[in-house]
Amino acid sequence: MTLDKKPLKEIIGKRVVTKDGKIIGVVKDITFETKTGELIQLVLRDPTPYTRNLNLEVSSAKDVLIPYNTIIAIGDFVVISEEDLA
């Protein structure tokens, strides 16, 4: 799925939710491959208790990481597919 291009400053601070409306956290940062520019993960801040049940990768700084390929849409919220997290 190709998403419209968005400047990083428009994504930072957006709430991340599942397509069912469950709140996951807030975008803190984004990781990407420096050579290709390929986006890899969303770094979350303020993960909700629900997020602990999703068995997500955690960085060495204890930040929750969401694979970029799980993003369905970016608007008022960043919407992810919970099914694609597995």
SVG drawing of the C-alpha trace seen along z (x, -y; Angstrom):
<svg xmlns="http://www.w3.org/2000/svg" viewBox="-13 -19 36 32">
<polyline fill="none" stroke="black" stroke-width="0.4" points="0.0,0.0 1.4,-3.4 0.6,-6.3 0.7,-9.9 3.9,-11.6 3.7,-13.4 6.5,-15.5 7.8,-14.0 6.6,-17.0 3.0,-16.2 3.3,-12.6 5.2,-13.2 2.7,-13.6 -0.2,-11.9 -2.1,-9.2 -1.7,-5.7 -4.9,-3.6 -6.0,-0.2 -8.6,-0.1 -11.0,1.0 -10.3,-2.3 -8.1,-0.9 -5.5,-3.4 -1.9,-2.2 0.2,-5.3 1.6,-8.5 4.2,-8.7 7.5,-9.8 9.8,-9.3 10.3,-7.2 13.2,-4.9 14.3,-4.6 17.1,-3.1 19.5,-5.9 20.7,-4.6 17.3,-4.0 15.1,-6.3 12.8,-3.3 10.6,-3.8 11.0,-0.9 9.2,-1.6 7.2,-4.1 8.6,-4.8 5.9,-5.3 5.7,-7.3 2.9,-6.9 2.0,-3.3 -1.4,-2.3 -1.9,0.8 -3.5,2.5 -0.2,2.2 1.5,4.6 -0.8,7.4 0.4,7.0 3.8,8.5 5.6,5.7 9.3,5.1 10.9,2.8 14.0,0.7 17.0,0.7 15.6,-2.6 12.4,-0.8 10.4,-2.5 7.6,-0.4 8.2,0.1 5.4,0.5 6.4,1.8 5.7,-0.8 4.1,1.7 1.1,2.0 0.0,-1.5 -3.3,-1.7 -3.9,-5.5 -2.5,-8.8 -4.9,-11.6 -6.0,-12.9 -4.7,-9.6 -2.2,-7.0 -4.3,-3.9 -2.6,-0.5 -3.8,3.0 -3.6,5.0 -3.7,8.2 -0.4,7.3 1.4,7.0 1.6,10.7"/>
</svg>
